[in-house]
Amino acid sequence: MPVERHATGLGASPDASWLYVSARRSSSYLDWRDSISVIDTGTYSVVDKIAAELAPDTVTVSWDGARLYATH
């Protein structure tokens, strides 16, 4: 499944229909162009990419699936 170069964390929705993959586009800490890929687990395809700053290391989905939290 294609995601950005350096996957750094995974998070799944409560019903497991979505997988969120935080990724760093570069190994350089000076390059802050990062993203979170949204994967539909039913089709195993990337359906969206969310721009993120400050190199997200982990992603966590709230218990009700309404919010996505990314940490650095």
Secondary structure as UniProt FT lines:
FT   STRAND          6..12
FT   TURN            14..15
FT   STRAND          18..24
FT   TURN            29..30
FT   STRAND          34..40
FT   TURN            41..44
FT   STRAND          45..52
FT   STRAND          58..61
FT   TURN            63..64
FT   STRAND          68..71
//
